[in-house]
Amino acid sequence: MAKAVGMGGVFFRSKDPKALAAWYQTHLGINPAPTGMEMQPWVGTEGVTVFAPFKADTEYFPAGKAFMLNFRVDDLTALTAQLREAGIEVTHEMEEAGLGKFARIHDPEGNPVELWEPPVAD
């Protein structure tokens, strides 16, 4: 059976797409979508990508938002320190045995962004 083999992109509306793309590049290292052959797209590392629809009344992320982005990160402690230094509020910090470490931020348009450092493989 043919099947999807990975995430091809995340597309969503923005009040100021250029500024929001620059924020993601500055604070999370995510290159904006290429507009020409000379631009390098963001290339993630191999690993799990979770696809998880939630109930309409979930409290896991804000009720006024239809989605929450989740990015796999390489060093959550260092990244959250960088984000705080840049004046970005970091919340929901926790570690789940077997799942890894988590934290949450919001982009300038209020979209929830979960940061996830997977557990170290033994």
N, C-alpha and C positions, 0 to 999 in steps of 0.2 A: 504494500500500500504506500502511495506517495504521502508525504507528511511535511509539515513545517520543520525546519532544522535549526531555527534560531530567530532571534529578534532582528528585524530589518530596520526598525526605527520607531520612534515615538513622535507622533504628530499631534499638536494641539494648538488652539487659538491663543493669541497673545495681544495685549494692548500695544506693545512695542517690541516686535520680534527681534530686531537688531540688538537692542539693549539687553533683552533677556538672554539671547544667545551669547552675548559678550559676558554676562554675569556667570553663566554656566561654564564658559571657557576659563574665566579668571579664577573662579572659586573651586571648580570640580575638575578642571582639565579636559572638558568635553569640547572638541572642535565643533564649530557650527557646520551645518550641512553644506557641502561643496556647491558652489554656483558655477564652477568651471573646472577643467581638467588639472589646473595648477594647484588647486586646493586639496589638502589632505583631509579625508573624513576622520571622524573619531573611530578608532579601532579598539574594541574591548578585548579583554583576555578570555580565554576559554573558561567555561564553568557553567553552573546552573543559572537558568533564568526562570523565575517563577511567574506563571500566568495564573492569576487568582481573582476571579470575579468575587465581589463581596455583596452581601445583602444590601438593599437600598437604604436601610436604616442603620448601617454599621456605625459604630463609634470609633473605629480604628483610625479614621481620618476625618477632617471637617465635613459636616453635612452639606455645606455649600459648594463642595468640590466633587467633581465626577470621577477624579482619578488621583492617584498618588504615585509618583515616580519612586523607584527603588534602585539605587546604584550600588553595585558591588565595589568596595574600596579596598585598597591594599594595607592601610594603616589608619584605623579609625581614630586612635588616640591622637596621632599627629595631625590628621585632617581636622578634627574638631577643635584642636588648639589653633590651627590656622584660621578656621572660620570665626572663632571667637575673637581672635586678634583683628579680624576684618570687621568686627562689629555685628556678626551674624549670630542670632540666638540659636543655641543648640538645646534640644529637649529630648525627652523620651529615651535617655541613655540606659541601656540594659544589656545584659548578657544572658543568653538562653543556652543552657547546656545542650551540646550537639548541634545547635543552629548557628551560633556565633554571636557577635556583638552588633548592636543596633544603636542608632541615634537618629534624630529628626531635625530638619531645618525647614524653612519656607523660603521660596525664591521671592524676588521683589514684587511679584504679582500675587503672592499669598498661596501659591501652589505648594502642597506638602511634598517634601522630598525625604525619603527614608534612606539612610546610609547603612550599609551592611558589610561587615567584615566576616566572611565565612570562617568557621573553625579551622585550625591548622590540621591538615591531614597527617595521620600518624604513619 
